Amino acid sequence: MNEKYKILSLDGGGSWAILQVLTLKDIFQRKYPNKEMKGHEVLRHFDLVIANSGGSMVLAALACNWTFDEIVKLFDDEKVRNKIFKSLSFRQRYFPTNFMRLFGVKSVGTRYSTTAKGDALKDILRINGKKKLSDVSLPDLPKLIGKESLEIIVTTFDIINKRAKLFRSNKNSKARAEIIAGLDHFDEVSLVEAIHGASNAPVNYFDFPAIFSPEDTRRRFYLWDGALGGFNNPVMAGITEAFANNRDRDSICILSIGTGGKLISDEDSDNFRDQYYSTLLGKKVFRTEDGEKIDFEKTLYWKGLGFKIKKPKIFFRLFKGTSFYSSTISNLSQSILFEPQTWASYSAYTSLFSGRIDNPNNNNRFLRLSPQVVKDGNSNELINKLYDLDMDVTEQDDIELLKSCYDEWKKGSIRNEPVQWTKTINGDYVFAKGHAIYKDAINDLNWL
């Protein structure tokens, strides 16, 4: 094999990105047991780093040359969390958030200020605690890190053009449409501006797009989280970038780190089903004793003294569909913004190993690390609490839960997300490719 071309891919996932910090800390402590690694040295171990949302925050902290313990403090510090996730007041929120909350639906609508997040990022992210990272343009960053050949990519979504927008450090990347078309144009922004866009989750999180203009241009970007373009797990975009720049396929090695995925519980599946039928029928749904079918007698009728009366719909008309609407919006936003998308890992895997996807040695070159939280009837208290956590963790007790998640994942008590897996309609979990256990993946990471 030629000299290795090493890619680090970091998923989005809000505060759950602390899992990425702890994972990288473990990896580099194993490699350098007697050394405290700083961010720039960590980044110099890779040739391309691509990140979205929470992962881009980890990238930014590494670009600030912080130690892993200093990056963990970014998540641990309550003041920092509240600066980034600054809650909107009633007056600052807008329709339909306040309208829905009047009817008891608190899971739909914006919660945090985009402007406050942007200001917080500029203030918090400082190189070696001094120079503002926002003062360094993305193309100038690799030289500052100490590896001019390093490529950095941040994924965002351009709401005006309704398409993914990637910000790059490499002006000469052959993956850029402008280069292919022979145009002399490049959107030069800072890493802080790019991650402000990448971390700007819509619908249930931030209120407005991240807005800024590249230097020496009148063009203005309006950006949401890169997950909307399909890049919550950006590994496929990273491999595409490498291919476009003629990197040798056999030299590419991947470390893809996620932020935890959840397999929907049977309880939530049943609840969603009942919300659908309640909306359809306009009545509270009752099921048969085995829970498999709707008991239409109980649902539609009251039974009296030897006769039955049809239940009126009047009690449901005002709020009809409220729970179903809330669950639908919440599920959509979380599936796009939070849950790692399986297609990305498997598509990247099959693309990298085209024609050789069954080679057992592939696991050494493509490593996917992310815990899978599975809630079922036998789940312990930790799993149940993790399952209920959203990605905008702001309480210290919840941060400690995420640290416990990492510990259990590392021990093998929480399984690792493979490259390819599925869950059947009967609820059976099927492992296909990759690593099912954290330790096995780490042991295969012999190329870093």
C-alpha positions in Angstrom: 0.0 0.0 0.0 1.2 3.5 -0.7 1.5 6.1 2.0 -1.8 6.3 3.9 -4.3 9.1 3.4 -6.1 9.4 6.7 -9.6 10.9 7.1 -11.2 11.9 10.3 -15.0 12.3 10.1 -17.0 13.7 13.0 -20.8 13.5 13.1 -23.3 16.1 14.4 -25.2 15.6 17.6 -25.0 18.6 19.8 -23.7 18.0 23.3 -23.4 14.3 22.6 -20.2 15.3 20.7 -18.5 14.9 24.1 -18.4 11.2 23.2 -16.1 12.1 20.3 -13.8 14.0 22.6 -13.5 11.1 25.0 -13.0 8.6 22.2 -10.2 10.7 20.6 -8.6 11.1 24.1 -8.6 7.3 24.6 -7.2 6.7 21.1 -4.3 9.1 21.6 -3.6 8.1 25.2 -3.1 4.5 23.9 -0.8 5.8 21.2 1.1 8.2 23.5 0.6 7.0 27.0 3.0 9.4 28.7 2.1 12.5 26.7 -0.7 15.2 27.0 -1.8 15.7 23.4 -2.9 19.1 22.2 -5.3 19.8 19.4 -2.9 20.8 16.6 -0.8 17.7 17.1 -3.9 15.5 17.0 -5.0 17.2 13.7 -1.6 16.7 12.1 -2.2 12.9 12.3 -4.8 13.3 9.6 -4.8 14.4 6.0 -8.5 15.4 5.8 -10.9 16.3 8.6 -14.6 16.7 7.9 -17.2 17.6 10.5 -20.8 18.7 11.0 -22.6 20.4 13.9 -21.4 19.1 17.3 -18.5 17.4 15.5 -17.5 20.8 14.1 -17.4 22.2 17.6 -14.9 19.4 18.5 -12.9 20.3 15.3 -12.9 24.0 16.4 -11.6 23.1 19.8 -8.8 21.0 18.3 -8.0 24.0 16.0 -7.7 26.1 19.1 -4.9 23.8 20.2 -6.7 22.8 23.4 -5.9 19.6 25.3 -8.6 16.9 25.5 -9.3 17.8 29.2 -9.7 21.5 28.1 -12.2 20.4 25.4 -14.2 18.4 27.9 -14.5 21.5 30.0 -16.2 23.2 27.0 -19.0 20.7 27.7 -18.7 20.7 31.5 -18.9 24.5 32.0 -22.5 25.5 32.6 -21.9 29.1 31.7 -20.5 28.0 28.3 -23.4 25.7 27.6 -25.9 28.5 28.4 -24.1 30.9 26.2 -24.3 28.5 23.2 -27.8 27.3 24.0 -29.3 30.7 25.1 -33.0 30.2 25.7 -35.5 32.4 23.9 -38.0 34.3 26.0 -41.8 34.2 25.2 -41.5 37.5 23.3 -38.5 36.2 21.2 -40.2 33.0 20.1 -42.5 33.1 17.2 -45.4 31.1 15.7 -46.0 28.2 15.8 -43.9 27.7 19.0 -46.0 29.9 21.3 -49.3 28.8 19.7 -48.5 25.1 20.2 -47.3 25.6 23.8 -50.6 27.2 24.6 -52.1 23.8 23.9 -49.5 21.9 25.9 -47.2 20.9 23.1 -43.7 21.7 24.2 -41.7 19.5 21.8 -42.4 21.7 18.7 -40.8 25.0 18.0 -37.6 27.0 18.4 -35.8 27.2 21.8 -32.5 29.0 21.3 -31.0 32.2 19.9 -28.9 31.8 16.7 -27.4 35.3 17.2 -26.4 34.5 20.8 -24.7 31.3 19.7 -22.7 33.1 17.0 -21.5 35.7 19.5 -20.6 32.9 22.0 -18.6 31.0 19.5 -16.5 34.1 18.6 -15.8 34.8 22.3 -15.1 31.2 23.5 -13.0 29.8 20.7 -9.5 31.2 21.1 -6.2 29.6 19.9 -4.1 28.7 23.0 -6.6 30.8 25.0 -5.5 34.0 23.3 -6.1 34.8 19.6 -9.7 34.5 18.4 -10.2 31.6 16.0 -12.7 33.8 14.2 -9.8 36.0 13.1 -8.2 33.2 11.1 -9.6 32.3 7.7 -10.2 28.7 6.9 -7.6 28.5 4.1 -4.9 29.9 6.6 -5.7 27.4 9.3 -3.7 24.4 8.1 -0.5 26.4 8.1 -1.2 27.7 11.6 -1.9 24.0 12.7 1.5 23.1 11.3 0.5 20.9 8.3 -0.2 22.9 5.2 -1.4 19.9 3.3 -4.2 19.3 5.8 -7.7 19.7 4.3 -10.5 20.9 6.6 -14.2 20.7 5.5 -17.3 21.8 7.4 -20.8 20.8 6.1 -23.7 23.2 6.2 -27.1 23.7 4.4 -27.8 26.8 2.3 -31.5 27.5 2.8 -31.7 30.1 0.0 -30.4 27.7 -2.6 -31.9 24.6 -0.8 -28.7 22.6 -1.1 -25.7 21.4 0.9 -22.9 23.9 1.2 -19.4 22.7 2.1 -16.8 25.2 3.4 -13.2 24.1 2.6 -9.7 25.1 3.5 -8.4 23.9 0.1 -9.1 26.6 -2.5 -7.7 24.3 -5.2 -9.9 21.2 -4.4 -11.0 19.6 -7.6 -14.3 18.7 -5.9 -15.3 22.4 -6.1 -17.7 23.2 -8.9 -15.9 26.5 -9.5 -12.7 24.8 -10.2 -14.3 22.4 -12.6 -16.1 25.3 -14.4 -12.8 27.3 -14.5 -14.1 30.2 -12.3 -11.9 32.2 -10.1 -14.2 32.3 -7.1 -13.8 31.0 -3.5 -16.0 31.6 -0.4 -13.4 32.5 2.2 -14.8 32.3 5.7 -13.4 31.6 9.1 -13.8 28.2 10.8 -16.0 29.8 13.4 -18.4 31.2 10.7 -18.5 27.7 9.1 -19.3 25.9 12.4 -21.9 28.6 13.3 -23.8 27.4 10.2 -23.0 23.7 10.7 -24.3 23.7 14.3 -27.5 25.7 13.5 -30.2 23.0 14.0 -33.6 24.2 12.9 -37.2 23.4 13.7 -36.9 22.5 17.4 -33.7 24.3 18.2 -32.4 27.6 16.8 -34.6 30.4 15.7 -33.0 31.8 12.5 -30.4 30.8 10.0 -26.8 31.7 10.7 -26.1 34.7 8.5 -22.7 36.1 7.4 -20.8 37.3 4.3 -17.5 36.1 3.0 -14.7 38.7 2.8 -14.6 41.1 -0.2 -18.1 40.0 -1.4 -21.6 41.2 -1.2 -22.9 37.7 -1.1 -24.6 36.6 2.1 -25.2 33.1 3.4 -28.2 31.9 5.3 -27.2 28.6 6.8 -28.7 25.7 8.7 -27.1 22.5 10.1 -25.4 20.4 7.4 -27.6 17.5 8.4 -30.4 19.0 6.3 -28.2 18.2 3.2 -27.8 14.6 4.4 -24.4 15.1 6.1 -25.1 14.6 9.8 -22.6 11.8 9.3 -20.3 13.5 6.7 -18.0 10.5 5.9 -19.3 10.0 2.4 -18.6 13.7 1.6 -15.0 13.2 2.9 -14.4 10.2 0.7 -15.9 11.9 -2.3 -13.5 14.8 -1.7 -10.5 12.4 -1.6 -11.6 10.7 -4.8 -12.1 14.0 -6.6 -8.6 15.0 -5.7 -7.2 11.8 -7.1 -6.2 10.2 -3.8 -5.2 6.6 -4.2 -8.2 4.5 -3.2 -6.0 1.8 -1.6 -4.3 4.4 0.6 -7.4 5.8 2.2 -8.1 5.0 5.8 -11.2 6.2 7.7 -11.9 7.0 11.3 -15.6 8.0 11.6 -16.8 8.9 15.0 -20.5 9.4 15.8 -22.5 10.9 18.7 -24.7 8.0 19.6 -27.7 6.5 17.8 -31.0 5.3 19.2 -33.1 2.4 18.0 -36.8 3.4 18.6 -38.4 1.4 21.4 -41.5 -0.8 21.0 -43.2 1.5 23.5 -42.6 4.6 21.3 -43.7 2.7 18.2 -47.0 1.8 19.8 -47.6 5.3 21.1 -47.0 6.8 17.7 -49.4 4.2 16.2 -52.1 5.1 18.7 -51.6 8.9 18.0 -52.2 8.2 14.3 -55.4 6.3 14.9 -56.6 8.8 17.5 -56.2 11.5 14.9 -57.9 9.4 12.3 -60.9 8.4 14.5 -61.1 11.5 16.6 -61.2 9.4 19.8 -58.8 8.0 22.3 -57.7 4.6 21.1 -58.0 1.4 23.2 -56.3 -1.8 22.2 -57.0 -5.4 22.7 -55.3 -7.1 25.7 -52.4 -8.4 23.5 -51.9 -4.8 22.2 -51.9 -6.0 18.6 -55.2 -4.6 17.4 -57.6 -1.7 18.1 -60.5 -2.6 20.3 -63.2 -0.7 18.3 -65.9 -1.4 20.9 -64.0 0.4 23.6 -62.7 3.1 21.3 -66.0 4.0 19.6 -68.7 3.1 22.2 -69.7 3.4 25.8 -71.4 0.2 27.1 -74.4 0.8 29.3 -77.0 -1.5 30.8 -77.3 -4.0 28.0 -76.8 -1.4 25.3 -74.0 0.8 23.9 -73.8 4.5 23.1 -71.5 6.0 20.4 -68.9 8.2 21.9 -69.0 11.8 20.6 -66.0 13.5 18.9 -66.5 16.8 20.5 -63.8 16.3 23.2 -61.2 15.6 20.5 -62.1 18.2 17.9 -60.2 21.1 19.4 -57.0 19.2 19.9 -57.4 16.6 17.2 -54.0 15.6 15.8 -52.0 17.7 18.3 -50.0 14.7 19.7 -49.6 13.2 16.2 -48.4 16.5 14.8 -46.0 17.0 17.7 -44.6 13.4 17.4 -44.2 13.7 13.6 -42.3 17.0 13.7 -40.1 15.8 16.6 -39.3 12.5 14.9 -38.5 14.2 11.6 -36.2 16.7 13.2 -34.4 14.2 15.3 -34.0 11.7 12.5 -32.4 14.4 10.3 -30.4 16.2 12.9 -29.5 13.7 15.6 -29.6 10.0 14.6 -26.6 9.0 12.5 -27.7 8.0 9.1 -26.8 4.4 8.4 -26.7 5.0 4.6 -23.6 7.3 5.0 -21.4 4.7 6.6 -22.4 1.9 4.3 -22.3 4.0 1.1 -18.9 5.3 2.0 -17.8 1.7 2.8 -19.0 0.3 -0.5 -17.6 3.2 -2.4 -14.1 2.9 -0.8 -14.0 -0.9 -1.3 -15.8 -1.1 -4.6 -15.7 -4.7 -5.8 -14.1 -5.9 -2.6 -16.7 -5.2 0.1 -16.4 -8.8 1.5 -12.7 -8.6 2.2 -12.3 -9.1 6.0 -9.3 -6.7 6.0 -11.6 -3.8 5.2 -12.4 -3.3 8.9 -8.8 -2.2 9.5 -9.2 0.7 7.1 -12.8 1.8 7.8 -13.7 2.2 11.5 -17.0 3.4 12.6 -17.3 4.3 16.3 -20.6 5.4 17.9 -22.7 3.9 20.7 -26.1 2.5 20.0 -28.7 3.1 22.7 -31.4 0.4 22.6 -34.4 0.7 25.0 -36.4 -2.4 25.6 -38.1 -4.2 28.5 -34.7 -5.2 30.0 -33.1 -1.8 29.8 -31.4 -0.4 32.9 -31.8 3.1 34.3 -28.9 4.5 32.4 -30.2 3.3 29.0 -33.7 4.7 29.8 -32.3 8.1 30.7 -30.0 8.2 27.7 -32.9 7.3 25.4 -34.9 10.3 26.6 -32.0 12.8 26.2 -32.3 15.2 23.3 -29.1 16.6 21.6 -29.3 20.0 23.3 -28.0 18.8 26.7 -27.7 21.8 29.1 -27.8 20.3 32.6 -24.7 19.0 34.3 -26.5 15.8 35.4 -27.2 15.0 31.8 -23.5 15.7 30.8 -22.6 13.1 33.5 -25.0 10.7 31.8 -23.2 11.1 28.5 -19.9 10.4 30.3 -21.4 7.2 31.7 -22.6 6.3 28.3 -19.0 6.5 27.0 -17.8 4.4 29.9 -20.3 1.6 29.3 -19.8 1.7 25.6 -16.0 1.4 26.1 -16.6 -1.6 28.4 -18.9 -3.2 25.9 -22.1 -2.9 27.9 -23.5 -0.6 25.2 -22.9 -1.9 21.7 -21.1 -0.1 18.9 -22.8 1.0 15.7 -21.6 -1.1 12.9 -21.1 0.0 9.3 -24.1 -1.9 8.2 -27.0 -3.2 10.3 -30.8 -3.2 10.3 -33.8 -3.7 12.5 -36.5 -6.0 11.1 -40.2 -5.2 11.3 -40.4 -7.8 14.1 -37.9 -5.7 16.1 -34.9 -8.1 15.6 -31.5 -6.5 15.4 -29.3 -7.7 12.5 -25.5 -7.0 12.5 -23.9 -7.1 9.0 -20.5 -5.2 8.7 -18.1 -3.3 10.9 -17.4 -3.6 14.6 -20.1 -4.5 17.1 -17.8 -3.7 20.1 -15.8 -0.6 20.9 -12.7 -2.5 21.9 -12.6 -4.5 18.6 -12.7 -1.2 16.6 -9.9 0.4 18.7 -7.8 -2.7 18.3 -8.1 -2.5 14.5 -7.0 1.2 14.5 -3.4 0.4 13.7 -2.7 2.9 11.0 -3.0 6.2 12.9 
